[in-house]
Amino acid sequence: MDAIAMIKERRSVRKFKGQPVERETMRKIVSISRWAPSWANFQIVRYTLVDDESIIKRLAADAVEGVAYNTNILNGAPGVAVLSFVKGKSGKLNKDEYATSKADVWEVFDAGIACQTFCLAAHAKGVGTVIMGVINDASISQIVGLPDEETVAALIAYGYPDETPAPTPRKDVEEVLRFAGE
Ligand SMILES: Cc1cc2nc3c(=O)[nH]c(=O)nc-3n(C[C@H](O)[C@H](O)[C@H](O)COP(=O)(O)O)c2cc1C
């Protein structure tokens, strides 16, 4: 699959086949996702994959702020990736001080790039994903037992697609692009 088709044809998938995604396939997807760029190449992002049904059900019940839409997606997903990052590193060029006015925002930026890279890698391997931002970080950390030094960036439900979502609209390029000085 060429890169442009991959970017344009990836869709959020919210209905999955019951069949689990093999751990070896997920290992390959994370192995590709590792190539995402990061602040100072610190590579702070971590992937905790959940393919145990009882843990997924706990995430559905306790980790999405009671939003039924997300609860239903999780209850029908054979897998969930908890995307987390090691706190307090990105944004710094020396150990103690943030280098820019964005301070620690760069760690979330790193997580965002990794998130998209993971979803594109999954798409290339035939695995559908949906990123979830309506989540409760503390509950997720507790349910999956994240190390204290990490915080949750997003949940990504994954599985083999059981739907072919229609393309979602995008703003015209004229709306989002400007050339400075014109
Ligand atoms: C940061 C972020 C948070 C999102 N949170 C949710 C969510 O909580 N639930 C959900 O169903 N979709 C969520 N989405 C998916 C978006 O709704 C989706 O990407 C957007 O509508 C464009 O559709 P597409 O991904 O099919 O291109 C989220 C996407 C992003 C990038």
PDBQT file of the ligand as one rigid body, heavy atoms in Angstrom, charges set to zero:
ROOT
HETATM    1  C1  LIG A 201      -7.524  12.865  19.727  1.00  0.00    +0.000 C 
HETATM    2  C2  LIG A 201      -8.688  12.069  19.180  1.00  0.00    +0.000 A 
HETATM    3  C3  LIG A 201      -9.691  11.644  20.044  1.00  0.00    +0.000 A 
HETATM    4  C4  LIG A 201     -10.766  10.878  19.557  1.00  0.00    +0.000 A 
HETATM    5  N1  LIG A 201     -11.679  10.395  20.445  1.00  0.00    +0.000 NA
HETATM    6  C5  LIG A 201     -12.662   9.575  19.987  1.00  0.00    +0.000 A 
HETATM    7  C6  LIG A 201     -13.551   8.938  20.903  1.00  0.00    +0.000 A 
HETATM    8  O1  LIG A 201     -13.464   9.136  22.134  1.00  0.00    +0.000 OA
HETATM    9  N2  LIG A 201     -14.509   8.112  20.384  1.00  0.00    +0.000 N 
HETATM   10  C7  LIG A 201     -14.600   7.854  19.035  1.00  0.00    +0.000 A 
HETATM   11  O2  LIG A 201     -15.471   7.081  18.627  1.00  0.00    +0.000 OA
HETATM   12  N3  LIG A 201     -13.771   8.448  18.130  1.00  0.00    +0.000 NA
HETATM   13  C8  LIG A 201     -12.791   9.287  18.582  1.00  0.00    +0.000 A 
HETATM   14  N4  LIG A 201     -11.890   9.834  17.686  1.00  0.00    +0.000 N 
HETATM   15  C9  LIG A 201     -12.015   9.541  16.232  1.00  0.00    +0.000 C 
HETATM   16  C10 LIG A 201     -12.490  10.778  15.436  1.00  0.00    +0.000 C 
HETATM   17  O3  LIG A 201     -13.860  10.983  15.671  1.00  0.00    +0.000 OA
HETATM   18  C11 LIG A 201     -12.189  10.545  13.939  1.00  0.00    +0.000 C 
HETATM   19  O4  LIG A 201     -10.792  10.417  13.757  1.00  0.00    +0.000 OA
HETATM   20  C12 LIG A 201     -12.700  11.676  13.036  1.00  0.00    +0.000 C 
HETATM   21  O5  LIG A 201     -14.104  11.758  13.086  1.00  0.00    +0.000 OA
HETATM   22  C13 LIG A 201     -12.279  11.496  11.570  1.00  0.00    +0.000 C 
HETATM   23  O6  LIG A 201     -12.713  10.256  11.070  1.00  0.00    +0.000 OA
HETATM   24  P1  LIG A 201     -11.654   9.189  10.462  1.00  0.00    +0.000 P 
HETATM   25  O7  LIG A 201     -10.730   8.803  11.591  1.00  0.00    +0.000 OA
HETATM   26  O8  LIG A 201     -12.467   8.029   9.998  1.00  0.00    +0.000 OA
HETATM   27  O9  LIG A 201     -10.906   9.859   9.369  1.00  0.00    +0.000 OA
HETATM   28  C14 LIG A 201     -10.845  10.584  18.161  1.00  0.00    +0.000 A 
HETATM   29  C15 LIG A 201      -9.818  11.026  17.309  1.00  0.00    +0.000 A 
HETATM   30  C16 LIG A 201      -8.747  11.737  17.803  1.00  0.00    +0.000 A 
HETATM   31  C17 LIG A 201      -7.634  12.138  16.863  1.00  0.00    +0.000 C 
ENDROOT
TORSDOF 0
